[in-house]
């Protein structure tokens, strides 16, 4: 049986909600593991057949916890997960493109295969109160997260990737 690993980080709930939505749909198609970035290990990456990386953009960059996950795991799995499919989901206040670029460059270094355009959910949080507050993700965006999770998991299970 194939396994999809979803690694996420969130301070204000947006990325967590996105990852949980993808997880809910993906687990209907294949074995799926949902792991906070702080808990994800190189062994988790090696065990999985594909990945969804989901995190926030903080200060125009990938969140520190997601970057630390990649830093901690990078060299231990380098050359051992090449060709595996992945997708990115970013929760951003206004843009998200720099976080996508950072995560995509790391995935490129691992020689992972992107199977979908990165998803950026914009919360439009612009004031300190909005930025630091708990995020609500609109249902249509959560539906897209579920679709991404289901599609990636189904593709893994069918051997499409």
C-alpha positions as CSV (number, residue, x, y, z in Angstrom):
1,X,0.0,0.0,0.0
2,X,1.2,3.5,-0.8
3,X,1.7,6.2,1.7
4,X,1.3,10.0,1.5
5,X,3.0,12.2,4.1
6,X,1.6,15.6,4.8
7,X,4.0,17.8,6.8
8,X,2.7,21.1,8.1
9,X,3.4,24.0,10.3
10,X,1.0,26.7,11.6
11,X,1.1,29.4,14.3
12,X,-2.4,30.8,13.7
13,X,-4.3,27.8,12.4
14,X,-4.6,28.5,8.7
15,X,-2.0,26.0,7.4
16,X,-3.1,23.4,10.0
17,X,-6.7,23.7,8.6
18,X,-5.5,23.3,5.1
19,X,-3.3,20.3,5.9
20,X,-6.2,18.7,7.8
21,X,-8.5,19.2,4.9
22,X,-6.0,17.5,2.5
23,X,-5.5,14.7,5.0
24,X,-9.3,14.0,5.4
25,X,-9.7,13.5,1.7
26,X,-6.3,11.7,1.1
27,X,-6.9,9.1,3.7
28,X,-9.9,7.8,1.7
29,X,-7.5,6.9,-1.1
30,X,-4.3,5.6,0.5
31,X,-2.5,5.4,3.8
32,X,-1.8,9.0,4.9
33,X,0.2,10.4,7.7
34,X,-0.3,14.0,9.0
35,X,2.8,15.3,10.9
36,X,3.7,18.6,12.3
37,X,7.0,19.9,10.9
38,X,8.5,19.7,14.4
39,X,7.8,16.0,14.6
40,X,8.5,14.9,11.1
41,X,11.7,12.9,10.6
42,X,13.9,11.7,7.8
43,X,12.4,8.2,8.4
44,X,8.9,9.6,7.7
45,X,10.2,11.0,4.4
46,X,11.8,7.7,3.5
47,X,8.7,5.7,4.3
48,X,6.4,7.8,2.2
49,X,5.8,7.5,-1.5
50,X,4.7,11.1,-1.9
51,X,4.4,14.4,0.0
52,X,2.3,17.5,0.7
53,X,4.2,20.3,2.4
54,X,1.9,22.9,3.9
55,X,3.0,26.0,5.8
56,X,2.6,29.7,6.2
57,X,4.6,32.5,4.7
58,X,6.0,34.6,7.5
59,X,7.7,37.9,6.8
60,X,7.8,37.1,3.1
61,X,9.6,33.7,3.7
62,X,8.8,30.1,4.5
63,X,8.0,29.8,8.2
64,X,11.0,29.0,10.4
65,X,9.6,25.7,11.6
66,X,9.0,24.4,8.0
67,X,12.5,25.6,7.0
68,X,14.0,23.8,10.1
69,X,12.2,20.6,9.1
70,X,13.8,20.8,5.6
71,X,17.2,21.7,7.1
72,X,17.0,18.8,9.7
73,X,16.0,16.2,7.1
74,X,17.7,17.4,3.9
75,X,21.0,15.6,3.8
76,X,19.8,12.4,5.5
77,X,17.4,11.7,2.6
78,X,19.3,13.4,-0.2
79,X,19.6,10.9,-3.1
80,X,17.1,8.5,-1.5
81,X,13.7,10.1,-2.4
82,X,14.3,11.2,-5.9
83,X,11.4,11.2,-8.3
84,X,8.7,11.0,-5.7
85,X,5.7,13.3,-6.2
86,X,4.9,16.3,-4.1
87,X,2.6,19.3,-3.8
88,X,2.9,22.6,-1.9
89,X,0.2,24.5,0.0
90,X,1.0,27.9,1.5
91,X,-1.1,30.1,3.7
92,X,-0.2,33.7,3.2
93,X,-1.4,37.1,4.3
94,X,-0.9,38.8,0.9
95,X,1.4,37.0,-1.4
96,X,3.0,33.6,-0.6
97,X,5.2,33.4,-3.7
98,X,8.5,33.6,-1.9
99,X,7.6,30.8,0.4
100,X,6.6,28.7,-2.6
101,X,10.0,29.5,-4.3
102,X,11.9,28.5,-1.1
103,X,10.0,25.2,-0.7
104,X,10.1,24.4,-4.4
105,X,13.9,24.9,-4.5
106,X,14.4,22.5,-1.6
107,X,12.1,20.0,-3.3
108,X,14.1,20.5,-6.5
109,X,17.3,19.7,-4.6
110,X,15.8,16.5,-3.5
111,X,14.8,15.8,-7.1
112,X,11.1,15.5,-6.2
113,X,8.5,15.7,-8.9
114,X,5.9,18.5,-8.6
115,X,2.5,17.1,-9.6
116,X,0.4,20.2,-9.2
117,X,0.9,24.0,-9.2
118,X,1.5,25.3,-5.7
119,X,-1.6,26.3,-3.9
120,X,-1.5,29.7,-2.1
121,X,-4.4,30.6,0.1
122,X,-4.4,34.3,0.9
123,X,-6.0,35.4,4.1
124,X,-5.5,39.1,3.4
125,X,-4.3,39.6,7.0
126,X,-2.6,43.0,7.0
127,X,-2.8,44.5,10.5
128,X,-0.9,43.1,13.5
129,X,-4.2,41.9,15.0
130,X,-5.1,40.1,11.8
131,X,-1.7,38.6,11.3
132,X,-1.4,37.3,14.8
133,X,-5.0,36.2,15.1
134,X,-6.4,32.7,14.4
135,X,-7.1,32.2,10.7
136,X,-10.4,31.2,9.1
137,X,-10.0,29.5,5.8
138,X,-13.0,29.9,3.4
139,X,-14.8,26.7,2.5
140,X,-14.0,27.0,-1.2
141,X,-10.2,27.1,-0.3
142,X,-10.6,24.1,2.0
143,X,-12.4,22.3,-0.8
144,X,-9.4,22.9,-3.0
145,X,-7.1,21.5,-0.3
146,X,-9.3,18.4,-0.1
147,X,-9.2,18.0,-3.9
148,X,-5.4,18.3,-3.8
149,X,-5.1,15.7,-1.1
150,X,-7.5,13.3,-2.8
151,X,-5.9,13.7,-6.2
152,X,-2.3,13.2,-5.0
153,X,-3.3,10.2,-2.9
154,X,-5.4,8.6,-5.7
155,X,-2.5,9.2,-8.2
156,X,-0.1,7.5,-5.8
157,X,-2.5,4.5,-5.3
158,X,-2.9,4.1,-9.0
159,X,0.8,4.4,-9.7
160,X,0.3,7.4,-11.9
161,X,3.3,9.2,-10.6
